[in-house]
Amino acid sequence: MITCEEFFLEFGDYLENRTSPEVRKELELHVSQCRVCQVLYDSTCKTVKIVTESGSFDLPKSVSDSIIDRVTARLRAGPT
Amino acid sequence: MSFLRTVQLDDKFGPFVEFQETLGFVPNLFHAQTLLPRVIEAQTKLGSAVCLGEGTISRTQKEQIILIVAAARRDIYCVTAHRKILSSLGKSEAQLDRLLTDYRRAGFSEADVALLDFSAKLSQHAPSVHSGDIETLRGCGLDDESILEAVQVTALARFLCTLSAGLAPEPDFEPWKLSSLAISPPREPGSQGTVAQGPRAPGKKEPYLRAVYQSPKTFGPFRFFQKNLGFIPNIFRAQTLRPDVLEAEAEAVGKILLTEDVLTRVQKESILLVVSAANLNSYCVAVHCDMLRGLGIPSEESDQIAVDHHQSNLSEADRALLDFTLKLGVRPLEFCREDVDRLRGHGFTEEQVLESVVMTALTNFLNTLQMGLGVEPDFELPFVLGQNKVHLPAAANPPMERGLVAPSLTGVQDPDAGLVAQAQAGKLEAFEELVRRHSQLIYRALVAILGDPVEAQDAMQDALLSAFKHLAGFQSRSKFSTWLVSIARNTAFQRLRGRKEVESLDGGEYEEDREFRPRQVKAWQDNPEQFYSKSEIRQLVERGILGLPTKYRAVVMLRDIEQLSTDEVSRQLGLTVPTVKVRLLRGRLMLREWLSPHFTTSVRRATS
């Protein structure tokens, strides 16, 4: 079985589902048998899910419209 | 007498001693490269690993493949040399004549004929190779290791034929008359009605052949690629059934591509890019666009080099260099001494011309490997390579005007193109619509760098005004959204400089992912977010992201908040894909550390 360090070297691609079949097989075997890496994998997947679904830094449409309106008004007015 | 000057090397020069021992002579092909002994060393090691290394197909089968590939490419030098080698392996003149004139009726086994059919097709029509060809070989009883070896030998044959066309060494023996050759067109594996023809079905995500796991920590070639390229390309991961060949390939990459004593690395990557594009090899084009980005060449420039280097910002000499390599790589039969003289006329030294030839050969080697192995891309290519007639100035290279296959930007999909044209024509409403479409992206790019949502709103106005001011200069070499982000990035950095807090996003050296190791190892609850309200989660995430160092924050913002692909993030931020991947993982792990105290199983919290 691969070591935790070897697991960690491929971890980024594993999260992104970008590993080749033979690497994925080794990583899955490792996760099934190593409690620490299992927790790491599970909690990082949950982190990504929480972050992507959080709606963070959503610029409210009213704010966005107001900025764009100010800019276009300035452009319509021509060079100052 | 070859095209280039040669020098006398020491009698004890290792590769020449090895040739004497294994072949009984030193091929003129290698005498012609004595100006750069390191490339001879790399090629000898590669040739030995591929042809002499212990494998599942025999030395004779491998030499037959090289002979058939050389004959199909009408390479008199290589046909003569490998005919002689086969003769020394016990093949009679009559057998060799039959092999060369019609191997399908030469009494070979079904597996041997299938191997030769496959290699001839791979060498001549690589883009049309598909999984059905591999199934045909398997149907003849060949295992994956044998098929891998056939691909490697074919790739080596293309390497040797490209060298021979570019250097024109004298044949080592009385040349065999190629006029009597009658190579039949490749036989399609689907001709018996069992396998669909054409490119493999879309959606298939695995390489053609089985591979075995090799550790990136302990396997030498993988450590080499990780250290020098920042990642392990799939093309090498797919060859782990032959670790000895991988070692030789790593050495070839090191001694031919990574050296900078003759041609620069940018010149070499550009050669890889244009020849791969002409070979319609999108895998290699994507890799080398990314490499060029890592060397400081913007994405839009490397895309332009791939599509039509004459429209790029390269110097006249570098364009001539790429004309030279394109012709050698794709139309070797038309390549002649005048092409070498033309390159000399642009000031290139003998060593530089030699290295250009070797780089072209290495490109054809890698392209053939990739097409034969069906390796999936490491990175996305933002455009689709299609066949078109290349546009080159007639005076620069007349023969190439006659039908050279070249890539074209057939697949650029920028949904903003129409509005951009209107905005550039002065229609303010079109500009307004464009910025409304991308306002979230611009804002998040600004937050990513400034680390302050309030200041980002303020900076957004400056960024939009700047975008309008520079709109006429946008040449559609990248997506409009990419260009907008670059404007936002510059605006943000101007502000940071104003408050003397510049933290560069540049990658520089490939980053190693050893600096950061997770500390929290407590298990998280199932569906941990259920214990918090949506606004609490958002605040928690926002505080976590704003607390990240800029270089991680920028990547996490664009990948996980804006949900661009990793490849798009790399283009938006002008970073290589491997750098983005390292930063993304680190950023995510830092966020995990930040969130852990709130979500581990030891935390008990009522639903809000």
Chai-1 contact restraints between the chains, C-beta under 6 A:
chainA,res_idxA,chainB,res_idxB,connection_type,confidence,min_distance_angstrom,max_distance_angstrom,comment,restraint_id
A,E6,B,S215,contact,1.0,0.0,6.0,A-B,restraint_1
A,E6,B,K217,contact,1.0,0.0,6.0,A-B,restraint_2
A,L9,B,P216,contact,1.0,0.0,6.0,A-B,restraint_3
A,G12,B,K581,contact,1.0,0.0,6.0,A-B,restraint_4
A,G12,B,L585,contact,1.0,0.0,6.0,A-B,restraint_5
A,S20,B,R237,contact,1.0,0.0,6.0,A-B,restraint_6
A,P21,B,E206,contact,1.0,0.0,6.0,A-B,restraint_7
A,E22,B,A211,contact,1.0,0.0,6.0,A-B,restraint_8
A,E22,B,V212,contact,1.0,0.0,6.0,A-B,restraint_9
A,E22,B,Y213,contact,1.0,0.0,6.0,A-B,restraint_10
A,V23,B,Y213,contact,1.0,0.0,6.0,A-B,restraint_11
A,E26,B,Y213,contact,1.0,0.0,6.0,A-B,restraint_12
A,V36,B,V521,contact,1.0,0.0,6.0,A-B,restraint_13
A,V39,B,V521,contact,1.0,0.0,6.0,A-B,restraint_14
A,V39,B,A523,contact,1.0,0.0,6.0,A-B,restraint_15
A,L40,B,P518,contact,1.0,0.0,6.0,A-B,restraint_16
A,S43,B,W524,contact,1.0,0.0,6.0,A-B,restraint_17
A,S43,B,R592,contact,1.0,0.0,6.0,A-B,restraint_18
A,T44,B,R588,contact,1.0,0.0,6.0,A-B,restraint_19
A,T44,B,R592,contact,1.0,0.0,6.0,A-B,restraint_20
A,K46,B,W524,contact,1.0,0.0,6.0,A-B,restraint_21
A,T47,B,R588,contact,1.0,0.0,6.0,A-B,restraint_22
A,T47,B,L591,contact,1.0,0.0,6.0,A-B,restraint_23
A,T47,B,R592,contact,1.0,0.0,6.0,A-B,restraint_24
A,T47,B,L595,contact,1.0,0.0,6.0,A-B,restraint_25
A,I50,B,E529,contact,1.0,0.0,6.0,A-B,restraint_26
A,V51,B,V541,contact,1.0,0.0,6.0,A-B,restraint_27
A,V51,B,D560,contact,1.0,0.0,6.0,A-B,restraint_28
A,T52,B,D560,contact,1.0,0.0,6.0,A-B,restraint_29
A,S54,B,I537,contact,1.0,0.0,6.0,A-B,restraint_30
A,S54,B,R538,contact,1.0,0.0,6.0,A-B,restraint_31
A,S54,B,V541,contact,1.0,0.0,6.0,A-B,restraint_32
A,G55,B,R538,contact,1.0,0.0,6.0,A-B,restraint_33
A,S56,B,R538,contact,1.0,0.0,6.0,A-B,restraint_34
A,S56,B,V541,contact,1.0,0.0,6.0,A-B,restraint_35
A,S56,B,E542,contact,1.0,0.0,6.0,A-B,restraint_36
A,S56,B,I561,contact,1.0,0.0,6.0,A-B,restraint_37
A,F57,B,R444,contact,1.0,0.0,6.0,A-B,restraint_38
A,F57,B,V447,contact,1.0,0.0,6.0,A-B,restraint_39
A,F57,B,I561,contact,1.0,0.0,6.0,A-B,restraint_40
A,L59,B,Q440,contact,1.0,0.0,6.0,A-B,restraint_41
A,L59,B,Y443,contact,1.0,0.0,6.0,A-B,restraint_42
A,S64,B,S439,contact,1.0,0.0,6.0,A-B,restraint_43
A,I67,B,M460,contact,1.0,0.0,6.0,A-B,restraint_44
A,I67,B,Q461,contact,1.0,0.0,6.0,A-B,restraint_45
A,I68,B,V435,contact,1.0,0.0,6.0,A-B,restraint_46
A,I68,B,R436,contact,1.0,0.0,6.0,A-B,restraint_47
A,V71,B,Q461,contact,1.0,0.0,6.0,A-B,restraint_48
A,V71,B,L464,contact,1.0,0.0,6.0,A-B,restraint_49
A,V71,B,L465,contact,1.0,0.0,6.0,A-B,restraint_50
A,T72,B,E432,contact,1.0,0.0,6.0,A-B,restraint_51
A,L75,B,F468,contact,1.0,0.0,6.0,A-B,restraint_52
